[in-house]
Amino acid sequence: MIKKRTKRSRFRGTHTHGRGFKKKARGSGHRGGVGRAGSGKKADQKKDLINFPFGKDKALRRKPKIKLNTINLSQISEKFAGQKEVKLQGYKILSNGDIKEKMTIYADAASESAIGKIKKAGGDIVLTNKK
């Protein structure tokens, strides 16, 4: 392939530098503006979402998901041995391991199998963030 010369070198010596009429090449008068200029009355192809007058973005209506930390039953039985009440705000309890003590656990969420294991041990679980 033959190397194409750059526009800068090709237009040297011409009056218009490829812009047509000579007055168009002066300043920025022919350009029409900068940024989001030109999205006026009839420029339908240039309408972006910011200028579009109907509705709002769905992302603004979406509630953010709260990411919960996870903790296993085996970790609870190790860390909180001997306690009757355990408050785990911001945690979801998973059923990995077993719990042998009778305790009341306050958490935001728990898996069904974890709830079953806690109740089987004689304890109780209170979910503070019910949907």
FIDRENLO-338775 format. One record per residue (C-alpha): residue in three letters; x, y, z; residue number from 1. Coordinates in Angstrom, 2 decimals. Layout:
N
<pt><residuo>ALA</residuo><u>X</u><v>Y</v><w>Z</w><num>NUM</num></pt>
...
***
This chain:
131
<pt><residuo>MET</residuo><u>0.00</u><v>0.00</v><w>0.00</w><num>1</num></pt>
<pt><residuo>ILE</residuo><u>1.27</u><v>3.45</v><w>-0.90</w><num>2</num></pt>
<pt><residuo>LYS</residuo><u>1.68</u><v>5.77</v><w>2.06</w><num>3</num></pt>
<pt><residuo>LYS</residuo><u>-0.91</u><v>8.55</v><w>1.88</w><num>4</num></pt>
<pt><residuo>ARG</residuo><u>0.32</u><v>12.08</v><w>2.52</w><num>5</num></pt>
<pt><residuo>THR</residuo><u>-1.20</u><v>13.92</v><w>5.45</w><num>6</num></pt>
<pt><residuo>LYS</residuo><u>-3.80</u><v>16.62</v><w>4.87</w><num>7</num></pt>
<pt><residuo>ARG</residuo><u>-1.45</u><v>19.14</v><w>6.40</w><num>8</num></pt>
<pt><residuo>SER</residuo><u>1.10</u><v>18.58</v><w>3.68</w><num>9</num></pt>
<pt><residuo>ARG</residuo><u>-1.38</u><v>18.11</v><w>0.83</w><num>10</num></pt>
<pt><residuo>PHE</residuo><u>-3.25</u><v>21.37</v><w>1.38</w><num>11</num></pt>
<pt><residuo>ARG</residuo><u>-0.14</u><v>23.57</v><w>1.58</w><num>12</num></pt>
<pt><residuo>GLY</residuo><u>-0.28</u><v>26.18</v><w>-1.16</w><num>13</num></pt>
<pt><residuo>THR</residuo><u>-4.06</u><v>26.00</v><w>-1.73</w><num>14</num></pt>
<pt><residuo>HIS</residuo><u>-6.31</u><v>28.93</v><w>-0.91</w><num>15</num></pt>
<pt><residuo>THR</residuo><u>-9.04</u><v>27.00</v><w>0.88</w><num>16</num></pt>
<pt><residuo>HIS</residuo><u>-7.30</u><v>23.97</v><w>2.41</w><num>17</num></pt>
<pt><residuo>GLY</residuo><u>-10.16</u><v>21.75</v><w>1.36</w><num>18</num></pt>
<pt><residuo>ARG</residuo><u>-12.95</u><v>23.84</v><w>2.89</w><num>19</num></pt>
<pt><residuo>GLY</residuo><u>-14.51</u><v>25.08</v><w>-0.33</w><num>20</num></pt>
<pt><residuo>PHE</residuo><u>-15.28</u><v>28.79</v><w>-0.32</w><num>21</num></pt>
<pt><residuo>LYS</residuo><u>-12.37</u><v>30.88</v><w>0.99</w><num>22</num></pt>
<pt><residuo>LYS</residuo><u>-14.36</u><v>32.77</v><w>3.66</w><num>23</num></pt>
<pt><residuo>LYS</residuo><u>-15.34</u><v>29.46</v><w>5.32</w><num>24</num></pt>
<pt><residuo>ALA</residuo><u>-11.74</u><v>28.81</v><w>6.28</w><num>25</num></pt>
<pt><residuo>ARG</residuo><u>-11.42</u><v>31.98</v><w>8.37</w><num>26</num></pt>
<pt><residuo>GLY</residuo><u>-11.67</u><v>31.52</v><w>12.14</w><num>27</num></pt>
<pt><residuo>SER</residuo><u>-14.38</u><v>29.22</v><w>13.44</w><num>28</num></pt>
<pt><residuo>GLY</residuo><u>-17.31</u><v>30.88</v><w>11.70</w><num>29</num></pt>
<pt><residuo>HIS</residuo><u>-18.20</u><v>27.92</v><w>9.51</w><num>30</num></pt>
<pt><residuo>ARG</residuo><u>-17.79</u><v>25.31</v><w>12.22</w><num>31</num></pt>
<pt><residuo>GLY</residuo><u>-21.03</u><v>26.05</v><w>14.09</w><num>32</num></pt>
<pt><residuo>GLY</residuo><u>-19.79</u><v>25.88</v><w>17.67</w><num>33</num></pt>
<pt><residuo>VAL</residuo><u>-18.10</u><v>23.56</v><w>20.11</w><num>34</num></pt>
<pt><residuo>GLY</residuo><u>-19.29</u><v>20.92</v><w>22.55</w><num>35</num></pt>
<pt><residuo>ARG</residuo><u>-22.98</u><v>20.07</v><w>22.28</w><num>36</num></pt>
<pt><residuo>ALA</residuo><u>-23.73</u><v>22.93</v><w>19.88</w><num>37</num></pt>
<pt><residuo>GLY</residuo><u>-25.94</u><v>22.22</v><w>16.90</w><num>38</num></pt>
<pt><residuo>SER</residuo><u>-28.61</u><v>20.17</v><w>18.65</w><num>39</num></pt>
<pt><residuo>GLY</residuo><u>-31.21</u><v>22.72</v><w>17.68</w><num>40</num></pt>
<pt><residuo>LYS</residuo><u>-34.67</u><v>22.73</v><w>16.19</w><num>41</num></pt>
<pt><residuo>LYS</residuo><u>-34.15</u><v>20.44</v><w>13.20</w><num>42</num></pt>
<pt><residuo>ALA</residuo><u>-31.04</u><v>18.49</v><w>14.17</w><num>43</num></pt>
<pt><residuo>ASP</residuo><u>-32.85</u><v>15.32</v><w>15.22</w><num>44</num></pt>
<pt><residuo>GLN</residuo><u>-29.80</u><v>13.15</v><w>14.56</w><num>45</num></pt>
<pt><residuo>LYS</residuo><u>-27.78</u><v>15.10</v><w>17.15</w><num>46</num></pt>
<pt><residuo>LYS</residuo><u>-30.21</u><v>14.79</v><w>20.07</w><num>47</num></pt>
<pt><residuo>ASP</residuo><u>-28.52</u><v>13.07</v><w>22.96</w><num>48</num></pt>
<pt><residuo>LEU</residuo><u>-30.17</u><v>11.74</v><w>26.11</w><num>49</num></pt>
<pt><residuo>ILE</residuo><u>-29.27</u><v>14.81</v><w>28.14</w><num>50</num></pt>
<pt><residuo>ASN</residuo><u>-31.22</u><v>17.13</v><w>25.85</w><num>51</num></pt>
<pt><residuo>PHE</residuo><u>-34.08</u><v>14.70</v><w>25.24</w><num>52</num></pt>
<pt><residuo>PRO</residuo><u>-37.15</u><v>16.17</v><w>26.96</w><num>53</num></pt>
<pt><residuo>PHE</residuo><u>-39.19</u><v>13.03</v><w>27.72</w><num>54</num></pt>
<pt><residuo>GLY</residuo><u>-38.83</u><v>10.90</v><w>30.87</w><num>55</num></pt>
<pt><residuo>LYS</residuo><u>-35.88</u><v>10.19</v><w>33.10</w><num>56</num></pt>
<pt><residuo>ASP</residuo><u>-33.18</u><v>7.58</v><w>33.06</w><num>57</num></pt>
<pt><residuo>LYS</residuo><u>-34.23</u><v>4.28</v><w>34.61</w><num>58</num></pt>
<pt><residuo>ALA</residuo><u>-30.97</u><v>4.14</v><w>36.54</w><num>59</num></pt>
<pt><residuo>LEU</residuo><u>-32.15</u><v>7.09</v><w>38.62</w><num>60</num></pt>
<pt><residuo>ARG</residuo><u>-35.26</u><v>5.17</v><w>39.71</w><num>61</num></pt>
<pt><residuo>ARG</residuo><u>-33.41</u><v>2.00</v><w>40.64</w><num>62</num></pt>
<pt><residuo>LYS</residuo><u>-32.77</u><v>1.45</v><w>44.33</w><num>63</num></pt>
<pt><residuo>PRO</residuo><u>-29.18</u><v>0.52</v><w>45.08</w><num>64</num></pt>
<pt><residuo>LYS</residuo><u>-28.60</u><v>-3.05</v><w>46.21</w><num>65</num></pt>
<pt><residuo>ILE</residuo><u>-27.09</u><v>-3.35</v><w>49.64</w><num>66</num></pt>
<pt><residuo>LYS</residuo><u>-24.21</u><v>-5.80</v><w>49.64</w><num>67</num></pt>
<pt><residuo>LEU</residuo><u>-24.30</u><v>-7.89</v><w>52.80</w><num>68</num></pt>
<pt><residuo>ASN</residuo><u>-21.28</u><v>-9.56</v><w>54.35</w><num>69</num></pt>
<pt><residuo>THR</residuo><u>-21.58</u><v>-13.30</v><w>54.82</w><num>70</num></pt>
<pt><residuo>ILE</residuo><u>-20.84</u><v>-15.37</v><w>57.89</w><num>71</num></pt>
<pt><residuo>ASN</residuo><u>-21.12</u><v>-19.12</v><w>58.42</w><num>72</num></pt>
<pt><residuo>LEU</residuo><u>-22.72</u><v>-20.89</v><w>61.37</w><num>73</num></pt>
<pt><residuo>SER</residuo><u>-19.36</u><v>-22.42</v><w>62.26</w><num>74</num></pt>
<pt><residuo>GLN</residuo><u>-17.82</u><v>-18.93</v><w>62.55</w><num>75</num></pt>
<pt><residuo>ILE</residuo><u>-20.70</u><v>-17.77</v><w>64.76</w><num>76</num></pt>
<pt><residuo>SER</residuo><u>-20.32</u><v>-20.73</v><w>67.11</w><num>77</num></pt>
<pt><residuo>GLU</residuo><u>-16.55</u><v>-20.07</v><w>67.42</w><num>78</num></pt>
<pt><residuo>LYS</residuo><u>-16.61</u><v>-16.30</v><w>67.86</w><num>79</num></pt>
<pt><residuo>PHE</residuo><u>-19.70</u><v>-15.96</v><w>70.05</w><num>80</num></pt>
<pt><residuo>ALA</residuo><u>-19.46</u><v>-19.08</v><w>72.22</w><num>81</num></pt>
<pt><residuo>GLY</residuo><u>-21.32</u><v>-18.67</v><w>75.51</w><num>82</num></pt>
<pt><residuo>GLN</residuo><u>-23.43</u><v>-15.68</v><w>74.45</w><num>83</num></pt>
<pt><residuo>LYS</residuo><u>-27.21</u><v>-15.82</v><w>74.46</w><num>84</num></pt>
<pt><residuo>GLU</residuo><u>-27.79</u><v>-12.94</v><w>71.99</w><num>85</num></pt>
<pt><residuo>VAL</residuo><u>-25.73</u><v>-12.12</v><w>68.91</w><num>86</num></pt>
<pt><residuo>LYS</residuo><u>-26.36</u><v>-9.00</v><w>66.81</w><num>87</num></pt>
<pt><residuo>LEU</residuo><u>-24.99</u><v>-9.24</v><w>63.27</w><num>88</num></pt>
<pt><residuo>GLN</residuo><u>-26.16</u><v>-6.13</v><w>61.47</w><num>89</num></pt>
<pt><residuo>GLY</residuo><u>-25.12</u><v>-6.06</v><w>57.80</w><num>90</num></pt>
<pt><residuo>TYR</residuo><u>-24.60</u><v>-9.84</v><w>57.64</w><num>91</num></pt>
<pt><residuo>LYS</residuo><u>-26.23</u><v>-12.75</v><w>55.88</w><num>92</num></pt>
<pt><residuo>ILE</residuo><u>-25.95</u><v>-16.07</v><w>57.71</w><num>93</num></pt>
<pt><residuo>LEU</residuo><u>-25.00</u><v>-19.13</v><w>55.67</w><num>94</num></pt>
<pt><residuo>SER</residuo><u>-25.43</u><v>-22.72</v><w>56.79</w><num>95</num></pt>
<pt><residuo>ASN</residuo><u>-21.84</u><v>-23.94</v><w>56.47</w><num>96</num></pt>
<pt><residuo>GLY</residuo><u>-21.03</u><v>-25.82</v><w>59.68</w><num>97</num></pt>
<pt><residuo>ASP</residuo><u>-23.20</u><v>-26.49</v><w>62.72</w><num>98</num></pt>
<pt><residuo>ILE</residuo><u>-24.31</u><v>-24.60</v><w>65.78</w><num>99</num></pt>
<pt><residuo>LYS</residuo><u>-24.71</u><v>-26.41</v><w>69.08</w><num>100</num></pt>
<pt><residuo>GLU</residuo><u>-25.63</u><v>-23.65</v><w>71.53</w><num>101</num></pt>
<pt><residuo>LYS</residuo><u>-29.05</u><v>-22.15</v><w>72.02</w><num>102</num></pt>
<pt><residuo>MET</residuo><u>-28.83</u><v>-18.47</v><w>71.05</w><num>103</num></pt>
<pt><residuo>THR</residuo><u>-30.89</u><v>-15.69</v><w>69.54</w><num>104</num></pt>
<pt><residuo>ILE</residuo><u>-29.32</u><v>-14.20</v><w>66.44</w><num>105</num></pt>
<pt><residuo>TYR</residuo><u>-30.28</u><v>-10.84</v><w>64.90</w><num>106</num></pt>
<pt><residuo>ALA</residuo><u>-29.20</u><v>-10.54</v><w>61.26</w><num>107</num></pt>
<pt><residuo>ASP</residuo><u>-30.30</u><v>-8.85</v><w>58.04</w><num>108</num></pt>
<pt><residuo>ALA</residuo><u>-30.71</u><v>-12.10</v><w>56.07</w><num>109</num></pt>
<pt><residuo>ALA</residuo><u>-30.18</u><v>-15.85</v><w>56.37</w><num>110</num></pt>
<pt><residuo>SER</residuo><u>-30.43</u><v>-18.88</v><w>54.15</w><num>111</num></pt>
<pt><residuo>GLU</residuo><u>-33.28</u><v>-21.30</v><w>54.75</w><num>112</num></pt>
<pt><residuo>SER</residuo><u>-30.95</u><v>-24.12</v><w>55.75</w><num>113</num></pt>
<pt><residuo>ALA</residuo><u>-29.21</u><v>-21.85</v><w>58.28</w><num>114</num></pt>
<pt><residuo>ILE</residuo><u>-32.56</u><v>-20.93</v><w>59.82</w><num>115</num></pt>
<pt><residuo>GLY</residuo><u>-33.41</u><v>-24.63</v><w>60.07</w><num>116</num></pt>
<pt><residuo>LYS</residuo><u>-30.11</u><v>-25.47</v><w>61.80</w><num>117</num></pt>
<pt><residuo>ILE</residuo><u>-30.48</u><v>-22.62</v><w>64.32</w><num>118</num></pt>
<pt><residuo>LYS</residuo><u>-34.04</u><v>-23.67</v><w>65.22</w><num>119</num></pt>
<pt><residuo>LYS</residuo><u>-32.98</u><v>-27.31</v><w>65.44</w><num>120</num></pt>
<pt><residuo>ALA</residuo><u>-30.38</u><v>-26.32</v><w>68.07</w><num>121</num></pt>
<pt><residuo>GLY</residuo><u>-33.16</u><v>-24.64</v><w>70.09</w><num>122</num></pt>
<pt><residuo>GLY</residuo><u>-32.24</u><v>-21.10</v><w>69.17</w><num>123</num></pt>
<pt><residuo>ASP</residuo><u>-34.10</u><v>-18.35</v><w>67.38</w><num>124</num></pt>
<pt><residuo>ILE</residuo><u>-33.27</u><v>-16.02</v><w>64.51</w><num>125</num></pt>
<pt><residuo>VAL</residuo><u>-34.70</u><v>-12.54</v><w>63.93</w><num>126</num></pt>
<pt><residuo>LEU</residuo><u>-34.35</u><v>-11.12</v><w>60.44</w><num>127</num></pt>
<pt><residuo>THR</residuo><u>-34.28</u><v>-7.32</v><w>60.61</w><num>128</num></pt>
<pt><residuo>ASN</residuo><u>-34.25</u><v>-6.64</v><w>56.87</w><num>129</num></pt>
<pt><residuo>LYS</residuo><u>-37.27</u><v>-8.58</v><w>55.58</w><num>130</num></pt>
<pt><residuo>LYS</residuo><u>-38.34</u><v>-7.92</v><w>51.99</w><num>131</num></pt>
***
